[in-house]
Amino acid sequence: MVGNKRSTSFEYFPSLAMVILAWFVAVILAGIALLIHMWREAHVHHIVSEEVDVPNLPSSFDGSKILYLSDIHKRKLKKNDLEHLRSRVDWVIIGGDVAEKGISWPIVRHNMSLLSYIAPAFAVYGNHDKRAGTVHLESIFRDTGVQLLKDSIAYLRKGKSKLCLVGVDYRSRRGDSLLAELDTKDCKIAIVHDPLEALHLNAPVDLILSGHTHGGQLVFPGFGPVFLNKAYRTVSSGWFSLKKDGNDTEQEGKMLVSKGYGTNHLPLRLCCPAEMHLITLRVLSSEKP
């Protein structure tokens, strides 16, 4: 009996060790698989195609297309991914953070050259652009033909009609005054890097293109973008009405907050893949003749 007990005990412990080892290996492999998936999400090339009804849009602009991207950071764009858009896009709009502190400037120059090759390109500064160094950036924008809108307005034209593109500088308070310079009947698209700053605009605007949040970058199912500042969680990504409340009759426009195309801090994303946007502008059905 004693001999049988010792034999049973001797067989039990090695089998328990094997189970623990198997679980340990499984956890390690699962972790590696998750990291690979997160790296792929961060480096995927994904273009979100969508149509948006824009108040006050002149009929000649109906069907016009904008390639919009923000928060590229140190990611290098690939010509093969974008070249096919050259004949499809009317304008390229860049919502800020094309650089970051310590970036290799040839990457930024390559990215801006490629985007301006696709179509006439316009950009605003983001917070990381300011930290990286605006002297370098202004030189790159100028050399590559990207028009920097630093609290300024560009006019996009189709025939005799125009669309007002308003670039609001990061942390600027001039957004409302810029919009006030325009006729109330003008169609206005504003580029504002930070969506919270965009929501503080009081002057009517028909479309706002924003970014900054990266969509939270790491989004945990059931918990959301836990590392994103709480103030931004209600506007982390997607489309939002600009109406202040149900009684607001001034603001009829919408705001797009992009998840961005690059990453910050870690080159990883979770449940929040990188994206850029192919936006088709449409006249409101109520305004069509």
Secondary structure as UniProt FT lines:
FT   HELIX           2..43
FT   STRAND          47..54
FT   TURN            55..56
FT   HELIX           59..61
FT   TURN            62..63
FT   STRAND          65..69
FT   TURN            73..74
FT   HELIX           79..82
FT   HELIX           83..85
FT   TURN            86..88
FT   STRAND          91..94
FT   TURN            101..102
FT   HELIX           105..118
FT   STRAND          121..123
FT   HELIX           127..132
FT   HELIX           134..144
FT   STRAND          147..148
FT   STRAND          152..158
FT   TURN            159..160
FT   STRAND          161..168
FT   TURN            170..171
FT   HELIX           175..180
FT   TURN            184..185
FT   STRAND          188..192
FT   HELIX           195..199
FT   STRAND          207..210
FT   HELIX           214..216
FT   TURN            221..223
FT   TURN            226..227
FT   HELIX           230..235
FT   STRAND          238..241
FT   TURN            246..247
FT   STRAND          254..257
FT   STRAND          276..283
FT   HELIX           285..287
//
